[in-house]
Amino acid sequence: MRILRVSHWLYPDEIGGGEYHVHAMSRDQAAMGHDVTVLKVTDDVDRVRRETRHGYEIVYCPTTVNLLKNEISVTAARRILGAKEFDVIHAHSHFYFSTNLAALKRWLGDIPLAITNHSLYSQSAPDRLFSYYLKTIGRWTLNSADVVFCYTDAEREATREIGVTTDIEVITNGVDAEKFHPDGLTSELIDDDVPSVLFVGRLVEGKGPHHAIDAIERLQADHPNVRLYMVGSGPLREELEADVAARGLESTVEFLGLVDYDDMPKIFRTADVLLLPSRAEGFPRVVMEAMASGTPVVCTDLDQIVNVVSGAGATVEWGDTEGMCTAVKCLLNNDKTREEYGRNGRKTVEAEFSWSETVEETSRELLELC
């Protein structure tokens, strides 16, 4: 099968759950014998235009203009609309211009299209603008696909509610449970002699980093030596650092920046609790990676996460920093509960969220379109 994968991001050029998903899916499908080409827009003018990595080819297209952090490329438009040598196009996320182009290609031509909906809602776009986009171009883009992949039943229902009528298949977002494991080396970046809380994600409003800081400040009353480690980068970093300084929390909150994905298993297994206060998510990979590592989770009570986290952590309403503080405090105060939740999370991932099954099921669905 000759696959053209269209993605706005790709690991290790960018670091994150979706970025790694695109890379690992391409790597593993190439290992299965498929011919995989990833088309990606880049604003790096010195970047080579073609590169082979882990068995798949990458075609970089230079950015023509950047509109609201959505890179538009004339070269990408020519390559996508002129593509003829592929059996299927697999685009990732309906937020981006390159995926819009893949939808236009499907409308004009005969190469089948699949779109993976990593999250229905944007973490960073202005709410009113994105709401309009989702009801117009976003919905048209998803409806142009022969099939849309969602991670959960809840996300499929939410996608239906915005008027998407095309075929939607649920394929869970698995993780590598051998890579992310409770046993192994710990991270020198985290002090394991004090209670440690981990935040992993882009430093944007939708991920709720301010809420994580609020919760930790409240937690100091009971755990004065607690530490919050924030992994990730983003436009809010300077603002968050200033907020931390204004609160006098410089010795409590540490910004680790971007951490190489290969080092993340050590980070997860060293931390006591993962705190994810996101406003919206698809199916956050970091939750699965924490659970696979035996680390309990406190996160927002999003429909697609609540049942998964049950028995492996706690969920609270978005923005409820007092509730976040209480949930984290309960876990830090009770080693037995924390260890039990860690074991339960590990068992859930092993039973229900295999990355190899994610790759195999995605490949089967793509083959059916050819």
C-alpha positions as CSV (number, residue, x, y, z in Angstrom):
1,M,0.0,0.0,0.0
2,R,1.3,3.4,-1.0
3,I,0.4,5.9,1.7
4,L,0.6,9.7,1.5
5,R,0.5,10.9,5.1
6,V,-0.3,14.6,5.4
7,S,0.6,16.2,8.8
8,H,1.2,19.6,10.2
9,W,3.7,18.2,12.7
10,L,6.1,15.3,13.0
11,Y,8.4,14.0,15.7
12,P,11.3,14.8,16.4
13,D,10.9,18.1,14.5
14,E,8.2,18.8,17.1
15,I,7.6,17.1,20.4
16,G,4.2,16.0,21.5
17,G,1.6,13.2,21.5
18,G,0.2,13.8,18.0
19,E,3.7,14.4,16.6
20,Y,5.0,11.1,17.9
21,H,1.8,9.3,16.8
22,V,2.4,10.4,13.2
23,H,6.1,9.3,13.3
24,A,5.5,6.0,15.0
25,M,2.6,5.1,12.7
26,S,4.7,5.9,9.6
27,R,7.7,4.0,11.0
28,D,5.7,0.9,11.9
29,Q,3.7,0.8,8.7
30,A,6.9,1.1,6.8
31,A,8.2,-1.9,8.8
32,M,5.1,-3.8,7.8
33,G,6.1,-3.4,4.1
34,H,4.0,-0.3,3.2
35,D,5.4,2.6,1.2
36,V,4.9,5.6,3.4
37,T,5.5,9.3,2.4
38,V,4.9,12.0,5.0
39,L,4.2,15.5,3.6
40,K,4.9,18.2,6.1
41,V,5.1,22.0,5.9
42,T,8.1,23.7,7.4
43,D,9.3,27.3,8.0
44,D,12.9,26.1,8.2
45,V,14.4,27.6,5.1
46,D,17.6,25.5,5.5
47,R,15.7,22.2,5.7
48,V,16.5,19.6,3.1
49,R,13.4,19.0,0.9
50,R,13.5,15.2,1.1
51,E,14.7,12.9,3.9
52,T,14.3,9.2,4.7
53,R,13.9,8.3,8.3
54,H,13.1,5.0,10.0
55,G,12.0,3.5,6.7
56,Y,9.6,6.2,5.5
57,E,10.2,9.3,3.3
58,I,9.5,12.8,4.4
59,V,8.8,15.6,1.9
60,Y,9.2,19.1,3.4
61,C,7.3,22.0,1.8
62,P,8.4,25.5,2.6
63,T,5.9,27.8,4.3
64,T,4.5,30.6,2.1
65,V,2.6,32.4,4.8
66,N,1.8,31.8,8.4
67,L,-1.8,32.6,9.2
68,L,-2.8,32.3,12.9
69,K,-0.1,29.7,13.4
70,N,-1.5,27.7,10.5
71,E,1.3,27.4,7.9
72,I,0.2,27.7,4.3
73,S,2.4,26.4,1.6
74,V,2.0,26.8,-2.2
75,T,4.4,23.9,-2.7
76,A,2.3,21.7,-0.4
77,A,-0.8,22.6,-2.4
78,R,0.9,21.7,-5.7
79,R,2.1,18.4,-4.3
80,I,-1.1,17.3,-2.7
81,L,-3.4,18.4,-5.5
82,G,-1.1,16.8,-8.1
83,A,-0.5,13.5,-6.2
84,K,-1.2,10.5,-8.4
85,E,1.2,7.7,-7.3
86,F,-0.6,6.9,-4.0
87,D,-3.3,4.4,-3.1
88,V,-4.6,6.3,-0.1
89,I,-4.1,9.7,1.6
90,H,-4.1,9.8,5.4
91,A,-4.3,13.3,6.9
92,H,-4.0,14.2,10.5
93,S,-6.2,16.7,12.3
94,H,-8.8,18.9,10.5
95,F,-7.3,22.1,12.0
96,Y,-4.7,22.7,9.3
97,F,-4.5,24.0,5.8
98,S,-2.7,20.9,4.6
99,T,-5.6,18.7,5.7
100,N,-8.0,21.1,4.0
101,L,-6.0,20.6,0.8
102,A,-6.2,16.8,1.2
103,A,-10.0,17.2,1.4
104,L,-10.0,19.3,-1.7
105,K,-7.9,16.6,-3.4
106,R,-10.5,14.0,-2.5
107,W,-13.3,16.1,-3.8
108,L,-11.5,16.7,-7.1
109,G,-9.9,13.2,-7.6
110,D,-10.2,9.5,-6.9
111,I,-7.6,8.8,-4.2
112,P,-9.5,7.8,-1.0
113,L,-8.9,9.9,2.1
114,A,-8.8,9.1,5.8
115,I,-8.5,11.7,8.5
116,T,-7.5,11.1,12.1
117,N,-9.3,13.4,14.4
118,H,-6.7,13.8,17.2
119,S,-9.0,16.3,19.0
120,L,-12.2,17.9,17.8
121,Y,-11.4,21.3,19.4
122,S,-8.3,23.5,19.2
123,Q,-6.2,24.2,22.4
124,S,-5.0,27.5,21.1
125,A,-7.2,29.1,18.5
126,P,-9.6,31.9,19.6
127,D,-12.9,30.3,20.6
128,R,-15.3,32.3,18.5
129,L,-13.1,32.0,15.4
130,F,-12.6,28.3,15.8
131,S,-16.3,27.7,16.5
132,Y,-17.1,29.3,13.1
133,Y,-14.3,27.3,11.4
134,L,-15.5,24.0,12.9
135,K,-19.1,24.6,11.6
136,T,-17.9,25.5,8.1
137,I,-14.5,24.5,6.7
138,G,-13.8,22.0,9.5
139,R,-17.0,20.1,9.0
140,W,-16.6,20.2,5.2
141,T,-13.0,18.8,5.6
142,L,-14.1,15.9,7.8
143,N,-17.1,15.1,5.5
144,S,-14.8,15.0,2.5
145,A,-13.0,12.0,3.9
146,D,-14.1,8.4,3.2
147,V,-13.5,7.6,6.8
148,V,-12.7,9.6,10.0
149,F,-10.8,7.9,12.8
150,C,-11.6,8.9,16.4
151,Y,-10.0,7.6,19.6
152,T,-13.2,7.2,21.6
153,D,-17.0,6.7,21.3
154,A,-17.4,10.0,23.1
155,E,-15.3,11.8,20.5
156,R,-17.2,10.1,17.7
157,E,-20.5,11.3,19.1
158,A,-19.2,14.8,19.5
159,T,-18.0,14.7,15.9
160,R,-21.5,13.6,14.8
161,E,-23.0,16.5,16.7
162,I,-21.3,19.1,14.6
163,G,-22.8,17.6,11.4
164,V,-20.2,15.1,10.2
165,T,-22.0,12.3,8.4
166,T,-19.2,10.3,6.8
167,D,-18.1,7.0,8.2
168,I,-16.4,7.3,11.6
169,E,-14.4,4.5,13.0
170,V,-13.1,4.3,16.6
171,I,-9.5,3.3,16.9
172,T,-8.0,3.6,20.3
173,N,-4.8,5.6,20.7
174,G,-2.5,3.0,22.1
175,V,0.9,3.4,23.7
176,D,4.1,1.3,23.8
177,A,3.7,-0.5,27.1
178,E,7.2,-1.9,26.9
179,K,8.8,1.6,26.5
180,F,6.5,3.1,29.2
181,H,6.9,0.8,32.2
182,P,7.0,1.2,36.0
183,D,10.4,-0.6,36.1
184,G,13.5,1.1,34.9
185,L,15.8,4.1,35.4
186,T,14.4,7.2,37.1
187,S,15.0,10.8,35.9
188,E,17.6,13.1,37.4
189,L,15.4,16.0,36.4
190,I,12.9,15.2,39.2
191,D,13.8,15.2,42.9
192,D,12.4,11.9,44.2
193,D,13.0,12.9,47.8
194,V,10.0,15.3,47.8
195,P,6.4,15.0,46.6
196,S,6.4,15.5,42.8
197,V,3.6,16.5,40.5
198,L,4.0,16.4,36.7
199,F,2.4,18.6,34.0
200,V,3.1,17.5,30.4
201,G,1.8,19.5,27.5
202,R,2.1,22.7,25.4
203,L,2.0,25.9,27.4
204,V,-1.2,27.2,25.9
205,E,-4.4,28.3,27.5
206,G,-6.4,25.2,26.6
207,K,-4.0,22.9,28.5
208,G,-4.6,24.8,31.7
209,P,-1.0,25.4,33.0
210,H,-2.2,28.3,35.1
211,H,-4.6,25.9,36.8
212,A,-1.8,23.5,37.6
213,I,0.2,26.3,39.2
214,D,-2.9,27.4,41.2
215,A,-3.5,23.9,42.5
216,I,0.1,23.5,43.6
217,E,0.1,26.8,45.4
218,R,-3.0,25.6,47.3
219,L,-1.3,22.3,48.0
220,Q,1.6,23.9,49.8
221,A,-0.4,24.4,52.9
222,D,-0.3,20.6,53.4
223,H,2.9,19.8,51.5
224,P,5.2,22.7,51.7
225,N,8.0,20.8,49.9
226,V,5.9,19.7,46.9
227,R,7.3,20.3,43.5
228,L,5.5,20.9,40.2
229,Y,7.5,19.9,37.1
230,M,6.2,21.4,33.8
231,V,7.3,19.6,30.6
232,G,6.6,21.4,27.4
233,S,7.0,24.7,25.6
234,G,4.6,27.2,24.2
235,P,3.7,30.9,23.9
236,L,2.6,31.2,27.6
237,R,6.0,30.3,29.1
238,E,7.2,33.8,29.8
239,E,3.8,34.7,31.3
240,L,3.8,31.6,33.4
241,E,7.3,32.2,34.7
242,A,6.4,35.7,35.6
243,D,3.3,34.4,37.4
244,V,5.4,31.9,39.3
245,A,7.9,34.6,40.4
246,A,5.1,37.0,41.5
247,R,3.7,34.2,43.7
248,G,7.1,33.4,45.1
249,L,7.0,29.9,43.8
250,E,10.3,29.8,42.0
251,S,11.6,26.9,44.3
252,T,8.3,25.0,43.8
253,V,7.6,25.2,40.1
254,E,10.3,24.1,37.6
255,F,10.0,24.5,33.9
256,L,11.8,21.7,32.2
257,G,11.0,22.8,28.6
258,L,11.0,20.2,25.9
259,V,12.2,16.8,26.9
260,D,13.3,14.2,24.4
261,Y,10.6,11.6,24.0
262,D,13.0,8.8,24.8
263,D,13.6,10.4,28.2
264,M,9.9,10.6,29.0
265,P,9.5,7.1,30.5
266,K,12.0,8.0,33.2
267,I,10.1,11.3,33.8
268,F,6.7,9.5,34.2
269,R,8.0,6.7,36.5
270,T,9.8,9.2,38.8
271,A,6.8,11.5,39.3
272,D,4.2,10.8,42.0
273,V,1.2,12.2,40.1
274,L,0.4,13.4,36.6
275,L,-1.8,16.5,36.6
276,L,-3.6,17.3,33.3
277,P,-6.1,20.2,33.7
278,S,-7.0,20.6,30.0
279,R,-10.1,22.3,28.8
280,A,-10.4,19.9,25.8
281,E,-8.6,16.9,24.5
282,G,-9.0,14.1,22.0
283,F,-7.6,11.2,23.9
284,P,-4.4,12.5,25.6
285,R,-1.4,10.2,25.0
286,V,0.2,11.5,28.2
287,V,-2.5,10.0,30.3
288,M,-1.9,6.6,28.8
289,E,1.8,6.9,29.1
290,A,1.5,7.9,32.8
291,M,-0.8,4.9,33.4
292,A,1.5,2.5,31.6
293,S,4.3,3.8,33.8
294,G,2.4,3.1,37.0
295,T,1.8,6.8,37.7
296,P,-1.7,7.9,38.9
297,V,-3.5,10.6,37.1
298,V,-5.5,13.7,38.1
299,C,-7.2,15.2,35.1
300,T,-10.3,17.1,33.8
301,D,-13.5,15.1,33.7
302,L,-13.8,15.0,29.9
303,D,-16.3,12.4,28.7
304,Q,-13.7,10.4,26.8
305,I,-11.3,10.1,29.8
306,V,-13.5,9.6,32.9
307,N,-14.0,5.8,32.4
308,V,-10.4,5.2,31.5
309,V,-9.0,7.0,34.5
310,S,-11.5,5.3,36.9
311,G,-9.5,3.3,39.4
312,A,-6.2,4.8,38.2
313,G,-6.7,8.4,39.4
314,A,-9.2,11.1,39.8
315,T,-11.1,13.5,37.6
316,V,-12.3,17.1,38.4
317,E,-14.2,19.8,36.7
318,W,-12.3,22.1,34.4
319,G,-11.0,25.1,36.3
320,D,-11.7,23.6,39.7
321,T,-8.2,24.2,41.2
322,E,-9.5,23.5,44.7
323,G,-10.7,20.1,43.5
324,M,-7.4,19.4,41.7
325,C,-5.5,20.3,44.9
326,T,-7.7,17.9,46.9
327,A,-7.3,15.1,44.5
328,V,-3.6,15.4,44.3
329,K,-3.3,15.8,48.1
330,C,-5.3,12.5,48.6
331,L,-2.9,10.7,46.4
332,L,0.2,12.2,48.0
333,N,-1.1,11.4,51.5
334,N,-1.8,7.8,50.8
335,D,1.0,5.6,49.5
336,K,-1.2,2.5,49.4
337,T,-3.8,4.2,47.2
338,R,-1.2,5.8,44.9
339,E,0.4,2.4,44.4
340,E,-3.0,0.7,43.8
341,Y,-4.0,3.3,41.3
342,G,-0.6,2.9,39.6
343,R,-1.1,-0.9,39.2
344,N,-4.7,-0.4,38.0
345,G,-3.6,2.1,35.3
346,R,-0.9,-0.3,34.1
347,K,-3.4,-3.2,33.8
348,T,-5.8,-1.0,31.9
349,V,-3.2,0.0,29.3
350,E,-2.0,-3.5,28.9
351,A,-5.5,-4.8,28.4
352,E,-7.0,-2.1,26.2
353,F,-4.4,0.3,24.7
354,S,-1.9,-1.6,22.7
355,W,0.0,0.5,20.2
356,S,0.6,-2.4,17.9
357,E,-3.1,-3.0,17.7
358,T,-3.6,0.7,16.9
359,V,-1.2,0.4,13.9
360,E,-2.7,-2.9,12.7
361,E,-6.3,-1.6,12.9
362,T,-5.4,1.7,11.2
363,S,-3.6,-0.2,8.4
364,R,-6.6,-2.6,7.9
365,E,-9.0,0.4,7.6
366,L,-6.7,2.1,5.0
367,L,-6.3,-1.1,3.0
368,E,-10.1,-1.4,2.8
369,L,-10.2,2.1,1.1
370,C,-7.7,1.1,-1.6
